[in-house]
Amino acid sequence: MIKTIATRPFADQKPGTSGLRKKVTVFQQKNYAENFIQSIFDALEDFKGKTLVVGGDGRYYNREVIQIVIKMAAANGFGRVLVGQNGLLSTPAASCVIRKHKAFGGIVLSASHNPGGPDGDFGIKYNISNGGPAPEKITETIYAQSKAISRYLIADVPDTALDRIGTSEVAGMRVQVFDSVADYQALMETLFDFDVIRDMFAGTFRMRFDAMHAATGPYAKAILEKTFGAPEGTVVNGVPLPDFGGHHPDPNLVHAKDLYDLMMSKEAPDFGAASDGDGDRNLIIGRNMFVTPSDSLALLAANAHLAPGYAKGIAGIARSMPTSMAADRVAERLKIKCYETPTGWKFFGNLLDAGLATICGEESAGTGSNHVREKDGLWAVLLWLNILGRRKESVENIVFQHWRDYGRNFYTRHDYEEIDSGRANDLMAHLRSLLGKSDLLTLGGKNLALSDDFAYHDPVDNSDAKGQGIRFLFKDDSRIIYRLSGTGTEGATLRVYIERYGADPAKQGGDTQTALADLIQIARNLAEIETRTGRNAPSVIT
């Protein structure tokens, strides 16, 4: 029943920011997925007889790889696999299930916000027993195993029926297909005042949630429409599809333009939100008011006490280095610490486990708390709803009041997608060559306070992460940051982050791109973006 299959290594199985992401056609190569899954198991210890959680975002090739994972988990000695019904499990729900059922770990099949379909993207990542993404120590071991692999183990058995909730056996291992939503919803009920939100929907309050034909659809319909009583149709694009309906499941102003246009129109409901492919990112828009992810993080931290799960206050805030410093100002007011980490949710795990941080966020639309160890798109939406229900104000009023209280961090991200990798690396090398140069002390009339390649020392395990992004920090609290993203599957994506602090309430309602125009030009000139990439404009501006 257990087969040992000879194989050879693939050279390109190094995990990125969040697991291994490649084109579907790459994963469909003979032994490719099997090699990486076996490398995960070979990197782990003491899992015999223990529980593994498995699920994915429903994208193309999800079901096929789940069957492979189940058979290989049985062959490698796991005692039980918990798999979401129909193979569906949002990334935050996977973290919830791992934690609730004290699983050894989990395999999450997703390429997050990347496109799906036969020509789209696919991904596999491993989450550890705290529910969070594997730290670099483990991902490096997985990569080492992938370079030396010579065989994988798999059970020669029929596929498991994923559409029916229940328990079966595969080569002596128990397989339990469970309701993907139930455990997650139960956790949300402990954090938020469902009665307050239900009462709000019973009145005149209306919202639109765009699930983007991705993993969050069933969760949103169960909670927003069935539990809160929001009108049917509040959740749009709520049925998960293997190709996400032919759309790009990234909740930003480009790929969720229909939602944005609605929220800026005369027919706008009170609140608009969206989530991405695997449900860990969010988009928040009020009537006539887009809330940047960085501002949303700060606002949620400042108002978290209005929700029962955070009524006693928060221990700390953590943000990725490129995320705006708006959260820092909230932390200062609350007299708690704000931790600045590299990009990647795995860097928040130690802070959360140690009780040093309660709410975390990344500028790339990821926000979450210590309830799980992943960012959580629907959690952010529910916390916003709890705040709206308690404050009984519009999103626009809440945002403007926050700016009056704390000042506004004007902030934008310019993405240059699918750049030739060689050119992108040369650009970053050019920027590194500029660090510390005295002739750069004044840039475009602005005084430079610091330039460096960001490095992080983890205060919990004392690990170090270097080379995490080029920073140019100015004395007036403005910043320009450059990073190459680790979440794409083709070429390289250059991300440029530009930020300026504005304390004058009379100017806080201005257009972001206008307010940052001089810094945007400095950023382009400093990196020689047009010359070095051939691009005269970003692919996406958020």
JOSULBEL-V985112 format. One record per backbone hydrogen bond with DSSP energy under -1.0 kcal/mol. CO is the residue of the C=O (numbers start at 0). NH is the residue of the N-H. E is the energy in kcal/mol with one decimal. If there is no record, write none. Layout:
BEGIN
((CO/NH/E) (CO/NH/E))
END
This chain:
BEGIN
((0/155/-3.9) (2/153/-2.1) (4/151/-2.0) (18/15/-3.3) (19/123/-2.1) (21/121/-2.9) (22/25/-1.0) (22/26/-1.8) (23/27/-1.8) (25/28/-1.4) (28/31/-2.0) (30/34/-2.8) (31/35/-1.8) (32/36/-2.6) (33/37/-2.7) (34/38/-2.2) (35/39/-1.9) (36/40/-2.1) (37/41/-2.9) (38/42/-1.1) (40/43/-1.1) (46/49/-2.5) (49/78/-1.8) (49/79/-1.7) (50/103/-2.3) (50/104/-1.1) (51/81/-2.4) (52/106/-2.7) (53/83/-1.5) (54/108/-2.6) (55/88/-3.1) (58/61/-2.1) (60/64/-1.8) (61/65/-2.0) (62/66/-1.9) (63/67/-1.5) (64/68/-2.8) (65/69/-2.6) (66/70/-2.1) (67/71/-2.5) (68/72/-2.9) (69/73/-2.0) (70/74/-1.9) (71/75/-1.8) (72/77/-2.4) (76/48/-3.2) (78/173/-2.2) (79/51/-2.4) (80/175/-3.0) (81/53/-3.1) (82/177/-2.0) (83/86/-2.4) (84/87/-1.7) (86/55/-1.7) (89/93/-2.4) (90/94/-1.9) (91/95/-2.2) (92/96/-2.7) (93/97/-2.5) (94/98/-2.1) (95/99/-2.9) (96/100/-2.4) (97/102/-2.2) (104/52/-2.3) (105/126/-3.1) (106/54/-1.5) (107/124/-2.0) (108/56/-1.8) (110/113/-2.3) (114/120/-2.8) (116/119/-1.9) (119/23/-2.5) (121/21/-2.1) (123/19/-2.8) (124/107/-2.4) (125/133/-2.3) (126/105/-2.3) (127/130/-2.1) (131/127/-2.5) (134/138/-2.3) (135/139/-2.7) (136/140/-1.1) (137/141/-2.6) (138/142/-2.2) (139/143/-2.2) (140/144/-2.5) (141/145/-2.3) (142/146/-1.3) (144/147/-1.0) (144/148/-1.0) (149/6/-2.4) (151/4/-2.9) (153/2/-3.1) (154/156/-1.5) (161/85/-3.6) (165/176/-2.9) (167/174/-2.9) (169/172/-2.3) (172/169/-3.2) (173/80/-2.5) (174/167/-2.5) (175/82/-2.4) (176/165/-1.7) (177/84/-2.2) (180/184/-2.7) (181/185/-2.3) (182/186/-1.7) (183/187/-2.2) (184/188/-2.0) (186/189/-1.1) (187/190/-1.0) (187/191/-2.1) (190/308/-2.8) (191/193/-1.4) (192/196/-1.8) (193/197/-2.7) (194/198/-2.5) (195/199/-1.6) (196/200/-2.1) (197/201/-1.5) (199/204/-1.1) (205/269/-1.6) (205/270/-1.2) (207/272/-2.4) (208/235/-2.9) (209/274/-1.6) (210/213/-1.7) (212/240/-2.2) (213/216/-1.4) (215/219/-3.0) (216/220/-2.6) (217/221/-1.9) (218/222/-2.2) (219/223/-2.6) (220/225/-2.1) (221/226/-1.2) (222/227/-2.1) (223/229/-2.3) (230/233/-2.0) (233/208/-2.9) (235/210/-2.5) (236/212/-2.7) (240/243/-1.6) (241/59/-2.1) (241/116/-1.0) (242/245/-1.7) (243/246/-1.5) (247/249/-2.2) (248/276/-1.3) (249/251/-2.5) (251/255/-2.1) (255/259/-2.0) (256/260/-3.3) (257/261/-2.1) (258/262/-2.5) (259/263/-1.3) (261/264/-1.6) (262/287/-2.4) (264/267/-1.3) (270/207/-1.9) (271/284/-2.8) (272/209/-2.6) (273/282/-1.9) (276/214/-2.5) (277/90/-2.6) (278/376/-1.9) (282/273/-1.4) (283/290/-2.2) (284/271/-3.1) (285/288/-2.1) (288/285/-3.6) (291/295/-2.9) (292/296/-2.2) (293/297/-1.8) (294/298/-2.9) (295/299/-2.8) (296/300/-2.2) (297/301/-2.3) (298/302/-1.6) (302/305/-2.2) (303/306/-2.2) (306/309/-2.0) (307/310/-1.2) (309/312/-2.1) (315/357/-2.9) (315/358/-1.5) (316/338/-2.9) (317/360/-1.6) (318/340/-2.4) (319/322/-1.5) (324/328/-1.1) (325/329/-1.1) (326/330/-2.5) (327/331/-2.3) (328/332/-1.8) (329/333/-2.4) (330/335/-2.5) (336/316/-2.4) (338/318/-2.9) (340/320/-3.3) (343/346/-2.0) (344/347/-1.9) (347/351/-2.4) (348/352/-2.9) (349/353/-2.1) (350/355/-2.3) (350/356/-1.2) (351/354/-1.3) (357/369/-1.2) (358/317/-2.0) (359/367/-2.3) (360/319/-1.6) (361/365/-1.1) (364/281/-2.5) (365/361/-3.2) (366/375/-3.1) (367/359/-2.5) (368/371/-1.1) (375/379/-1.7) (376/380/-1.6) (377/381/-2.6) (378/382/-2.5) (379/383/-2.1) (380/384/-2.4) (381/385/-2.4) (382/386/-2.3) (383/387/-2.8) (384/388/-2.5) (385/389/-1.8) (386/390/-3.1) (387/391/-2.1) (393/397/-2.2) (394/398/-2.6) (395/399/-2.5) (396/400/-2.3) (397/401/-2.0) (398/402/-2.3) (399/403/-2.2) (400/404/-2.0) (401/405/-2.8) (402/406/-2.8) (407/501/-3.3) (409/499/-2.4) (411/497/-2.5) (412/541/-2.5) (413/495/-2.4) (414/538/-2.9) (414/539/-1.4) (415/493/-2.3) (418/491/-2.1) (419/423/-2.5) (420/424/-2.5) (421/425/-2.1) (422/426/-2.3) (423/427/-2.0) (424/428/-2.2) (425/429/-2.4) (426/430/-2.1) (427/431/-2.3) (428/432/-1.8) (430/433/-1.1) (433/436/-1.9) (436/439/-1.7) (437/440/-1.6) (440/447/-3.3) (442/445/-2.1) (445/442/-2.8) (446/474/-2.5) (449/472/-3.2) (451/470/-3.2) (453/467/-2.7) (455/464/-2.4) (457/461/-1.6) (462/457/-3.1) (464/455/-3.0) (468/453/-3.1) (469/481/-2.3) (470/451/-1.7) (471/479/-2.0) (472/448/-3.1) (472/449/-2.1) (473/476/-1.6) (477/473/-2.8) (478/498/-2.3) (479/471/-2.5) (480/496/-2.7) (481/469/-2.1) (482/494/-3.2) (491/418/-3.3) (492/484/-2.8) (493/415/-2.7) (494/482/-2.2) (495/413/-2.9) (496/480/-2.4) (497/411/-2.2) (498/478/-2.1) (499/409/-2.3) (501/407/-2.9) (503/506/-1.8) (506/509/-1.3) (510/514/-2.4) (511/515/-1.7) (513/516/-1.2) (515/519/-2.7) (516/520/-1.9) (517/521/-2.1) (518/522/-2.7) (519/523/-2.1) (520/524/-2.5) (521/525/-3.0) (522/526/-1.7) (523/528/-1.9) (527/531/-2.7) (528/532/-2.4) (529/533/-1.8) (539/414/-2.9))
END
